[in-house]
Amino acid sequence: MELIVLWDIDHTLIENAGVSKKIYAAAFSALTGREPSGPARTEGRTDRLIMRDMFLRHEQTVPEWSVVENALAQAGRDRLGDLRLRGAALPGAHEVLKATAVRSGWVSSVLTGNIAANAKMKLSAFGLDTLLDLPVGAYGADAELRSGLVAVARERIRRLRGGPADVPVVLVGDTPRDVEAALATGSGILAVASGVHSPGELAGAGAREVLSDLTDTRRVLSILESFARHGKRPRTSLERPRRR
């Protein structure tokens, strides 16, 4: 095994066209019997934090996580048709995932704030699910902070696919939180300005490799190959990320 590539989903691989926030609102309403006063605060947060924030902002008791996860999964299932109608795979996503999937020695999966059920729903809506090794991904139910998901993915890959513990990892995402998670864990980062954050914001957060989108498959693969060649060792819990 030479490289682990972990892709964000929303605004990196797909445009959800506001359906994600409808899912959070529907889950909240199902559990509280009331409509939220405003949209969920997302931008790279995990589902655990997004939903907790919604309950606390509305002065509601936070339910057990299993109850919240079930409500999110049901809301996601109910909105698959809406996502297919309104959303889309982002330009270049199919091509770059196909190219990454066939690379010998690479594992290509996801690192996402979505719960696993909704991650698969979103990817399957546009035929991307079969291009990723989803069983070894890390999801929004697995940790509160995005940085904690890196260790989850590493362990799943080690357990299910084998390979040494020091295989380089690179995250691909569109938010400063993706960048922060990479820096905090000694992972590589390829930032993509296909969401609400500009190339300057992503570079300012510490990303050295920033693309406007994924349309240049050759360029994306070249950047990923550079991480495979030069490597990134996992950061221990005693190490602090360098300030940039």
Backbone as CSV, one residue per row, in Angstrom:
resi,resn,N_x,N_y,N_z,CA_x,CA_y,CA_z,C_x,C_y,C_z
1,MET,0.842,-1.193,0.000,0.000,0.000,0.000,0.878,1.244,0.000
2,GLU,0.609,2.168,-0.926,1.453,3.342,-1.092,0.799,4.643,-0.640
3,LEU,-0.528,4.723,-0.698,-1.209,5.989,-0.399,-2.657,5.732,-0.014
4,ILE,-3.133,6.527,0.953,-4.537,6.542,1.328,-5.095,7.912,0.971
5,VAL,-6.099,7.947,0.109,-6.743,9.200,-0.296,-8.139,9.229,0.301
6,LEU,-8.431,10.267,1.069,-9.722,10.393,1.751,-10.422,11.663,1.268
7,TRP,-11.554,11.475,0.594,-12.283,12.570,-0.039,-13.411,13.074,0.844
8,ASP,-13.533,14.390,0.949,-14.746,15.005,1.467,-15.839,14.821,0.410
9,ILE,-17.095,14.985,0.792,-18.200,14.766,-0.156,-18.855,16.082,-0.583
10,ASP,-19.516,16.768,0.354,-20.281,17.964,-0.006,-19.362,19.095,-0.456
11,HIS,-19.620,19.606,-1.644,-18.901,20.725,-2.249,-17.473,20.377,-2.664
12,THR,-17.091,19.116,-2.477,-15.831,18.613,-3.022,-16.127,17.659,-4.174
13,LEU,-16.977,16.665,-3.921,-17.375,15.708,-4.963,-18.764,16.003,-5.522
14,ILE,-19.654,16.536,-4.682,-21.016,16.815,-5.156,-21.465,18.206,-4.727
15,GLU,-22.423,18.747,-5.449,-23.165,19.940,-5.032,-24.518,19.461,-4.526
16,ASN,-24.812,19.697,-3.245,-26.068,19.191,-2.685,-27.221,20.174,-2.811
17,ALA,-26.939,21.381,-3.294,-27.976,22.370,-3.614,-28.932,22.632,-2.446
18,GLY,-28.406,22.638,-1.232,-29.224,22.935,-0.064,-29.962,21.753,0.519
19,VAL,-29.854,20.578,-0.102,-30.573,19.408,0.403,-30.026,18.971,1.760
20,SER,-28.730,19.124,1.972,-28.153,18.754,3.275,-28.839,19.508,4.407
21,LYS,-29.034,20.805,4.230,-29.649,21.588,5.302,-31.111,21.216,5.488
22,LYS,-31.756,20.764,4.410,-33.125,20.256,4.551,-33.142,18.973,5.373
23,ILE,-32.114,18.139,5.209,-32.022,16.901,5.979,-31.875,17.215,7.465
24,TYR,-30.989,18.152,7.802,-30.813,18.503,9.209,-32.098,19.085,9.793
25,ALA,-32.755,19.949,9.044,-33.995,20.563,9.526,-35.081,19.512,9.735
26,ALA,-35.181,18.556,8.812,-36.203,17.513,8.934,-35.944,16.615,10.132
27,ALA,-34.681,16.269,10.352,-34.341,15.437,11.510,-34.642,16.177,12.807
28,PHE,-34.308,17.455,12.848,-34.598,18.265,14.034,-36.100,18.314,14.299
29,SER,-36.876,18.559,13.247,-38.329,18.651,13.412,-38.932,17.325,13.853
30,ALA,-38.415,16.230,13.315,-38.935,14.918,13.682,-38.721,14.621,15.159
31,LEU,-37.642,15.161,15.718,-37.300,14.863,17.112,-37.848,15.883,18.112
32,THR,-38.205,17.080,17.630,-38.656,18.125,18.550,-40.102,18.547,18.315
33,GLY,-40.643,18.220,17.140,-41.993,18.658,16.831,-42.100,20.111,16.440
34,ARG,-40.973,20.744,16.122,-40.999,22.158,15.725,-40.000,22.389,14.610
35,GLU,-40.221,23.450,13.846,-39.294,23.818,12.787,-38.116,24.595,13.376
36,PRO,-36.910,24.385,12.871,-35.785,25.195,13.353,-35.944,26.640,12.920
37,SER,-35.435,27.556,13.712,-35.560,28.986,13.403,-34.565,29.437,12.342
38,GLY,-33.566,28.611,12.066,-32.568,28.949,11.060,-31.884,27.698,10.561
39,PRO,-31.107,27.811,9.488,-30.456,26.630,8.919,-29.336,26.100,9.810
40,ALA,-29.003,24.839,9.591,-27.892,24.225,10.322,-26.577,24.916,9.960
41,ARG,-25.670,24.957,10.903,-24.326,25.497,10.673,-23.416,24.331,10.307
42,THR,-22.963,24.312,9.092,-22.226,23.147,8.597,-20.745,23.471,8.378
43,GLU,-20.323,23.755,7.164,-18.960,24.153,6.809,-17.894,23.238,7.405
44,GLY,-18.003,21.954,7.113,-16.954,21.032,7.505,-17.117,20.411,8.872
45,ARG,-18.171,20.744,9.588,-18.411,20.131,10.894,-18.966,18.722,10.706
46,THR,-18.838,17.910,11.740,-19.425,16.572,11.698,-20.906,16.647,12.062
47,ASP,-21.655,15.621,11.659,-23.082,15.583,11.989,-23.330,15.634,13.491
48,ARG,-22.435,15.040,14.257,-22.589,15.082,15.719,-22.623,16.539,16.211
49,LEU,-21.676,17.342,15.725,-21.601,18.732,16.175,-22.711,19.577,15.573
50,ILE,-23.048,19.326,14.309,-24.101,20.098,13.646,-25.427,19.945,14.387
51,MET,-25.792,18.719,14.687,-27.080,18.487,15.338,-27.064,18.952,16.792
52,ARG,-25.980,18.732,17.489,-25.913,19.218,18.871,-26.091,20.728,18.901
53,ASP,-25.433,21.424,17.974,-25.538,22.877,17.911,-26.988,23.308,17.663
54,MET,-27.692,22.593,16.786,-29.084,22.943,16.513,-29.952,22.810,17.757
55,PHE,-29.781,21.719,18.484,-30.582,21.528,19.699,-30.269,22.604,20.740
56,LEU,-28.996,22.886,20.935,-28.620,23.859,21.963,-29.061,25.266,21.588
57,ARG,-28.954,25.632,20.311,-29.391,26.972,19.876,-30.886,27.164,20.095
58,HIS,-31.645,26.078,20.030,-33.095,26.159,20.214,-33.513,25.783,21.631
59,GLU,-32.526,25.673,22.529,-32.773,25.365,23.943,-33.568,24.077,24.110
60,GLN,-33.152,23.085,23.323,-33.762,21.759,23.375,-32.780,20.767,24.003
61,THR,-33.308,19.780,24.692,-32.465,18.722,25.226,-31.869,17.928,24.066
62,VAL,-30.579,17.645,24.153,-29.913,16.881,23.096,-30.234,15.399,23.282
63,PRO,-30.895,14.770,22.319,-31.244,13.346,22.461,-30.011,12.445,22.417
64,GLU,-30.197,11.186,22.771,-29.130,10.204,22.587,-28.716,10.168,21.122
65,TRP,-27.418,9.986,20.885,-26.924,10.053,19.512,-27.583,9.032,18.597
66,SER,-27.835,7.818,19.080,-28.443,6.807,18.225,-29.800,7.264,17.698
67,VAL,-30.527,8.003,18.509,-31.835,8.524,18.100,-31.653,9.590,17.014
68,VAL,-30.678,10.454,17.213,-30.393,11.510,16.230,-29.929,10.895,14.912
69,GLU,-29.059,9.902,14.986,-28.545,9.278,13.765,-29.675,8.617,12.976
70,ASN,-30.580,7.946,13.654,-31.702,7.324,12.963,-32.584,8.366,12.273
71,ALA,-32.786,9.501,12.939,-33.594,10.571,12.344,-32.897,11.155,11.119
72,LEU,-31.589,11.320,11.188,-30.828,11.826,10.043,-30.891,10.853,8.870
73,ALA,-30.765,9.567,9.157,-30.800,8.557,8.089,-32.168,8.544,7.408
74,GLN,-33.230,8.639,8.193,-34.575,8.658,7.604,-34.788,9.915,6.762
75,ALA,-34.332,11.049,7.274,-34.461,12.299,6.518,-33.673,12.228,5.217
76,GLY,-32.524,11.571,5.253,-31.737,11.396,4.037,-32.434,10.523,3.019
77,ARG,-32.983,9.406,3.473,-33.713,8.509,2.560,-34.890,9.240,1.907
78,ASP,-35.559,10.072,2.686,-36.732,10.775,2.172,-36.375,11.819,1.119
79,ARG,-35.117,12.237,1.072,-34.727,13.327,0.176,-33.772,12.905,-0.935
80,LEU,-33.668,11.599,-1.167,-32.828,11.117,-2.264,-33.322,11.659,-3.606
81,GLY,-34.627,11.611,-3.835,-35.159,12.109,-5.094,-34.910,13.594,-5.276
82,ASP,-35.049,14.361,-4.202,-34.811,15.799,-4.250,-33.351,16.087,-4.597
83,LEU,-32.435,15.302,-4.004,-31.014,15.502,-4.292,-30.709,15.196,-5.749
84,ARG,-31.254,14.096,-6.268,-31.025,13.762,-7.673,-31.545,14.851,-8.605
85,LEU,-32.657,15.455,-8.231,-33.274,16.481,-9.063,-32.509,17.795,-9.014
86,ARG,-32.068,18.183,-7.821,-31.484,19.518,-7.638,-29.971,19.525,-7.636
87,GLY,-29.356,18.444,-7.163,-27.907,18.424,-7.011,-27.202,17.874,-8.230
88,ALA,-25.876,17.685,-8.086,-25.072,17.164,-9.196,-23.704,16.756,-8.684
89,ALA,-23.083,15.819,-9.393,-21.659,15.575,-9.160,-20.899,16.779,-9.677
90,LEU,-19.895,17.214,-8.969,-19.131,18.380,-9.398,-18.242,18.029,-10.591
91,PRO,-17.926,19.010,-11.418,-17.100,18.751,-12.603,-15.789,18.049,-12.252
92,GLY,-15.521,16.966,-12.964,-14.283,16.220,-12.779,-14.345,15.128,-11.745
93,ALA,-15.417,15.093,-10.931,-15.465,14.125,-9.832,-15.462,12.691,-10.342
94,HIS,-16.315,12.364,-11.315,-16.351,10.999,-11.846,-14.985,10.583,-12.369
95,GLU,-14.401,11.444,-13.161,-13.150,11.089,-13.832,-12.014,10.873,-12.843
96,VAL,-11.882,11.766,-11.863,-10.762,11.643,-10.940,-10.953,10.465,-9.990
97,LEU,-12.198,10.167,-9.616,-12.430,8.997,-8.762,-12.161,7.704,-9.520
98,LYS,-12.545,7.652,-10.797,-12.237,6.474,-11.613,-10.737,6.268,-11.714
99,ALA,-10.012,7.342,-11.962,-8.560,7.244,-12.118,-7.884,6.832,-10.815
100,THR,-8.392,7.336,-9.709,-7.808,7.009,-8.404,-8.121,5.573,-8.010
101,ALA,-9.319,5.109,-8.343,-9.757,3.768,-7.941,-8.899,2.668,-8.548
102,VAL,-8.339,2.906,-9.731,-7.581,1.852,-10.414,-6.089,1.928,-10.147
103,ARG,-5.650,2.889,-9.337,-4.228,3.000,-9.049,-3.780,1.877,-8.117
104,SER,-2.827,1.119,-8.549,-2.301,0.030,-7.731,-1.632,0.590,-6.483
105,GLY,-1.959,-0.005,-5.336,-1.342,0.411,-4.089,-2.017,1.596,-3.421
106,TRP,-3.091,2.124,-4.018,-3.810,3.233,-3.410,-5.146,2.750,-2.850
107,VAL,-5.531,3.297,-1.698,-6.869,3.121,-1.160,-7.569,4.466,-1.269
108,SER,-8.717,4.499,-1.907,-9.473,5.736,-2.114,-10.821,5.613,-1.425
109,SER,-11.032,6.415,-0.378,-12.270,6.336,0.392,-12.721,7.743,0.764
110,VAL,-13.512,7.872,1.808,-14.051,9.171,2.194,-13.713,9.501,3.637
111,LEU,-13.622,10.791,3.899,-13.573,11.326,5.247,-14.568,12.479,5.247
112,THR,-15.717,12.261,5.896,-16.838,13.174,5.760,-17.549,13.393,7.072
113,GLY,-18.137,14.570,7.227,-18.943,14.843,8.402,-20.300,14.182,8.370
114,ASN,-20.704,13.671,7.208,-21.989,12.972,7.082,-21.970,11.626,7.802
115,ILE,-23.113,11.220,8.348,-23.219,9.846,8.819,-23.081,8.914,7.612
116,ALA,-22.729,7.663,7.848,-22.445,6.737,6.752,-23.640,6.572,5.815
117,ALA,-24.849,6.463,6.362,-26.025,6.249,5.519,-26.235,7.397,4.551
118,ASN,-26.063,8.627,5.029,-26.288,9.780,4.163,-25.118,10.016,3.219
119,ALA,-23.912,9.643,3.644,-22.773,9.723,2.733,-22.999,8.819,1.526
120,LYS,-23.406,7.584,1.779,-23.652,6.651,0.676,-24.820,7.117,-0.179
121,MET,-25.870,7.654,0.448,-27.014,8.161,-0.301,-26.589,9.267,-1.262
122,LYS,-25.791,10.197,-0.778,-25.372,11.319,-1.617,-24.495,10.861,-2.774
123,LEU,-23.577,9.952,-2.500,-22.689,9.461,-3.552,-23.442,8.611,-4.567
124,SER,-24.354,7.769,-4.075,-25.088,6.885,-4.986,-26.040,7.674,-5.880
125,ALA,-26.489,8.837,-5.418,-27.395,9.657,-6.220,-26.780,10.023,-7.567
126,PHE,-25.437,10.061,-7.620,-24.752,10.470,-8.848,-23.755,9.427,-9.342
127,GLY,-23.920,8.174,-8.871,-23.100,7.082,-9.357,-21.654,7.120,-8.920
128,LEU,-21.368,7.765,-7.794,-19.988,7.858,-7.312,-19.654,6.800,-6.268
129,ASP,-20.662,6.168,-5.688,-20.434,5.249,-4.571,-19.587,4.045,-4.959
130,THR,-19.749,3.544,-6.187,-19.008,2.354,-6.612,-17.548,2.657,-6.932
131,LEU,-17.177,3.933,-6.939,-15.804,4.332,-7.257,-14.964,4.539,-6.005
132,LEU,-15.546,4.281,-4.846,-14.863,4.512,-3.574,-14.961,3.277,-2.694
133,ASP,-13.959,3.087,-1.837,-13.937,1.968,-0.892,-14.631,2.428,0.393
134,LEU,-15.947,2.470,0.373,-16.711,3.076,1.463,-16.605,2.350,2.802
135,PRO,-16.453,1.018,2.852,-16.371,0.366,4.161,-15.204,0.842,5.031
136,VAL,-14.151,1.389,4.424,-13.008,1.814,5.224,-12.990,3.328,5.459
137,GLY,-14.054,4.020,5.071,-14.110,5.464,5.266,-14.394,5.841,6.704
138,ALA,-14.342,7.151,6.971,-14.648,7.692,8.301,-15.797,8.678,8.153
139,TYR,-16.750,8.615,9.091,-18.028,9.298,8.940,-18.380,10.126,10.174
140,GLY,-19.423,10.932,10.024,-19.784,11.882,11.058,-20.224,11.295,12.376
141,ALA,-20.546,10.014,12.410,-20.888,9.372,13.680,-19.652,8.871,14.412
142,ASP,-18.511,8.872,13.737,-17.313,8.223,14.289,-16.513,9.105,15.235
143,ALA,-16.663,10.416,15.153,-15.929,11.335,16.011,-16.605,12.692,15.955
144,GLU,-16.368,13.515,16.962,-16.960,14.855,16.952,-16.161,15.801,16.066
145,LEU,-14.843,15.707,16.145,-13.989,16.608,15.375,-13.467,15.912,14.127
146,ARG,-13.301,16.671,13.071,-12.860,16.100,11.802,-11.481,15.459,11.924
147,SER,-10.613,16.044,12.731,-9.273,15.473,12.892,-9.340,14.070,13.475
148,GLY,-10.328,13.803,14.319,-10.466,12.478,14.907,-10.851,11.409,13.907
149,LEU,-11.400,11.811,12.767,-11.807,10.848,11.754,-10.618,10.226,11.023
150,VAL,-9.486,10.910,11.012,-8.322,10.380,10.297,-7.860,9.066,10.921
151,ALA,-7.767,9.033,12.235,-7.352,7.806,12.918,-8.372,6.688,12.712
152,VAL,-9.651,7.047,12.652,-10.698,6.044,12.410,-10.492,5.386,11.049
153,ALA,-10.268,6.206,10.021,-10.053,5.660,8.677,-8.791,4.817,8.628
154,ARG,-7.727,5.300,9.240,-6.471,4.531,9.254,-6.672,3.149,9.855
155,GLU,-7.372,3.083,10.974,-7.569,1.808,11.660,-8.443,0.876,10.823
156,ARG,-9.475,1.413,10.201,-10.324,0.567,9.364,-9.549,0.020,8.164
157,ILE,-8.734,0.853,7.582,-7.940,0.406,6.434,-6.935,-0.650,6.868
158,ARG,-6.286,-0.430,8.009,-5.326,-1.414,8.509,-6.017,-2.749,8.773
159,ARG,-7.201,-2.683,9.381,-7.905,-3.902,9.768,-8.518,-4.629,8.566
160,LEU,-9.073,-3.881,7.644,-9.809,-4.493,6.538,-8.991,-4.666,5.260
161,ARG,-7.956,-3.875,5.073,-7.187,-3.931,3.827,-5.716,-4.259,4.042
162,GLY,-5.271,-4.246,5.283,-3.872,-4.538,5.564,-2.988,-3.338,5.273
163,GLY,-1.681,-3.557,5.338,-0.759,-2.471,5.063,-0.138,-1.926,6.334
164,PRO,1.012,-1.271,6.221,1.716,-0.735,7.392,1.003,0.470,7.980
165,ALA,1.358,0.797,9.211,0.696,1.892,9.917,1.110,3.263,9.418
166,ASP,2.245,3.346,8.704,2.763,4.652,8.306,2.500,4.986,6.842
167,VAL,1.481,4.372,6.238,1.120,4.718,4.860,0.709,6.186,4.811
168,PRO,1.233,6.973,3.872,0.834,8.378,3.783,-0.662,8.529,3.536
169,VAL,-1.238,9.549,4.163,-2.655,9.878,3.994,-2.745,11.284,3.416
170,VAL,-3.640,11.474,2.462,-3.929,12.821,1.963,-5.434,13.034,1.987
171,LEU,-5.847,14.167,2.532,-7.249,14.555,2.544,-7.517,15.477,1.366
172,VAL,-8.689,15.339,0.763,-9.110,16.239,-0.306,-10.419,16.874,0.140
173,GLY,-10.427,18.194,0.304,-11.628,18.849,0.807,-11.668,20.322,0.476
174,ASP,-12.800,20.951,0.794,-13.043,22.324,0.355,-13.119,23.346,1.475
175,THR,-12.873,22.949,2.728,-13.013,23.895,3.832,-11.726,23.999,4.654
176,PRO,-11.559,25.104,5.384,-10.430,25.201,6.306,-10.398,24.073,7.327
177,ARG,-11.549,23.504,7.686,-11.549,22.388,8.633,-10.889,21.146,8.039
178,ASP,-11.018,20.948,6.728,-10.287,19.851,6.083,-8.787,20.089,6.213
179,VAL,-8.377,21.328,5.988,-6.957,21.680,6.095,-6.470,21.478,7.522
180,GLU,-7.239,21.976,8.477,-6.852,21.843,9.889,-6.740,20.383,10.301
181,ALA,-7.654,19.540,9.840,-7.607,18.117,10.177,-6.346,17.475,9.627
182,ALA,-5.962,17.854,8.414,-4.740,17.304,7.826,-3.511,17.745,8.614
183,LEU,-3.421,19.032,8.906,-2.248,19.540,9.622,-2.147,18.946,11.024
184,ALA,-3.299,18.759,11.670,-3.295,18.240,13.043,-2.894,16.780,13.117
185,THR,-2.997,16.050,12.009,-2.729,14.609,12.015,-1.518,14.219,11.178
186,GLY,-0.788,15.195,10.678,0.373,14.874,9.860,0.016,14.323,8.498
187,SER,-1.179,14.625,8.018,-1.626,14.154,6.709,-1.357,15.209,5.647
188,GLY,-1.355,14.788,4.390,-1.292,15.743,3.304,-2.664,16.348,3.069
189,ILE,-2.707,17.480,2.375,-3.976,18.118,2.068,-3.962,18.672,0.646
190,LEU,-4.971,18.307,-0.108,-5.255,18.940,-1.383,-6.577,19.670,-1.199
191,ALA,-6.520,20.996,-1.169,-7.714,21.805,-0.969,-8.313,22.177,-2.321
192,VAL,-9.633,22.138,-2.395,-10.335,22.428,-3.641,-11.336,23.547,-3.372
193,ALA,-11.198,24.645,-4.096,-12.037,25.827,-3.858,-13.350,25.726,-4.629
194,SER,-14.039,24.608,-4.464,-15.308,24.377,-5.149,-16.497,24.620,-4.228
195,GLY,-16.238,25.051,-3.005,-17.297,25.381,-2.061,-17.366,26.884,-1.861
196,VAL,-17.577,27.305,-0.626,-17.730,28.737,-0.350,-16.408,29.420,-0.026
197,HIS,-15.339,28.654,0.149,-14.061,29.232,0.543,-13.167,29.446,-0.670
198,SER,-12.525,30.599,-0.689,-11.677,30.975,-1.821,-10.328,30.273,-1.733
199,PRO,-9.597,30.223,-2.857,-8.230,29.679,-2.805,-7.373,30.378,-1.760
200,GLY,-7.542,31.698,-1.620,-6.757,32.430,-0.625,-7.065,32.010,0.788
201,GLU,-8.343,31.767,1.079,-8.724,31.317,2.422,-8.143,29.951,2.720
202,LEU,-8.175,29.062,1.743,-7.652,27.707,1.949,-6.140,27.724,2.102
203,ALA,-5.481,28.540,1.302,-4.026,28.677,1.448,-3.692,29.307,2.794
204,GLY,-4.485,30.287,3.210,-4.253,30.930,4.501,-4.422,29.987,5.673
205,ALA,-5.263,28.965,5.492,-5.451,27.963,6.547,-4.289,26.991,6.623
206,GLY,-3.421,26.995,5.591,-2.228,26.143,5.621,-2.086,25.173,4.472
207,ALA,-3.012,25.208,3.501,-2.917,24.277,2.368,-1.886,24.782,1.365
208,ARG,-0.936,23.924,1.037,0.067,24.296,0.043,-0.381,23.964,-1.370
209,GLU,-1.266,22.986,-1.483,-1.801,22.598,-2.791,-3.276,22.964,-2.832
210,VAL,-3.628,23.910,-3.704,-5.005,24.375,-3.817,-5.401,24.401,-5.291
211,LEU,-6.524,23.781,-5.613,-7.069,23.802,-6.967,-8.437,24.465,-6.955
212,SER,-8.838,25.029,-8.081,-10.158,25.646,-8.169,-11.249,24.593,-8.286
213,ASP,-10.921,23.426,-8.857,-11.886,22.335,-9.013,-11.120,21.058,-9.326
214,LEU,-11.845,19.990,-9.663,-11.228,18.686,-9.928,-11.202,18.334,-11.417
215,THR,-11.368,19.315,-12.282,-11.522,19.018,-13.709,-10.240,18.546,-14.382
216,ASP,-9.092,18.920,-13.848,-7.815,18.500,-14.450,-7.352,17.216,-13.760
217,THR,-7.831,16.077,-14.261,-7.521,14.787,-13.639,-6.022,14.562,-13.545
218,ARG,-5.305,14.878,-14.586,-3.858,14.666,-14.590,-3.182,15.472,-13.487
219,ARG,-3.610,16.725,-13.290,-3.030,17.566,-12.252,-3.350,17.014,-10.858
220,VAL,-4.583,16.592,-10.657,-4.964,16.024,-9.359,-4.114,14.794,-9.054
221,LEU,-3.972,13.899,-10.025,-3.176,12.692,-9.812,-1.722,13.025,-9.555
222,SER,-1.214,14.036,-10.239,0.177,14.434,-10.026,0.407,14.902,-8.594
223,ILE,-0.544,15.677,-8.063,-0.424,16.150,-6.680,-0.515,14.972,-5.714
224,LEU,-1.459,14.080,-5.945,-1.580,12.912,-5.069,-0.330,12.047,-5.127
225,GLU,0.230,11.880,-6.309,1.468,11.100,-6.459,2.612,11.722,-5.678
226,SER,2.640,13.058,-5.600,3.714,13.718,-4.848,3.627,13.375,-3.364
227,PHE,2.409,13.235,-2.840,2.258,12.820,-1.451,2.699,11.369,-1.266
228,ALA,2.406,10.526,-2.251,2.831,9.128,-2.172,4.346,9.020,-2.185
229,ARG,4.999,9.852,-3.006,6.463,9.802,-3.104,7.144,10.319,-1.849
230,HIS,6.674,11.477,-1.377,7.377,12.140,-0.269,6.851,11.706,1.087
231,GLY,5.583,11.273,1.118,5.036,10.702,2.344,4.728,11.729,3.404
232,LYS,3.871,11.339,4.314,3.524,12.114,5.508,3.369,11.116,6.635
233,ARG,4.175,11.251,7.669,4.040,10.297,8.762,2.911,10.723,9.683
234,PRO,2.222,9.758,10.308,1.156,10.105,11.236,1.700,10.902,12.418
235,ARG,0.964,11.904,12.853,1.367,12.693,14.011,0.894,11.997,15.283
236,THR,1.728,11.954,16.291,1.312,11.375,17.565,0.518,12.403,18.350
237,SER,-0.162,11.946,19.397,-1.000,12.841,20.189,-0.171,13.867,20.951
238,LEU,1.138,13.638,21.066,2.006,14.561,21.800,2.581,15.658,20.928
239,GLU,2.395,15.559,19.637,2.937,16.545,18.721,1.906,17.606,18.391
240,ARG,2.391,18.805,18.183,1.508,19.892,17.793,1.753,20.212,16.338
241,PRO,0.685,20.595,15.589,0.902,21.002,14.212,1.717,22.279,14.149
242,ARG,2.531,22.398,13.109,3.295,23.620,12.917,2.368,24.786,12.596
243,ARG,2.695,25.962,13.117,1.956,27.165,12.746,2.402,27.601,11.345
244,ARG,1.429,28.040,10.566,1.739,28.465,9.197,1.295,29.910,9.003
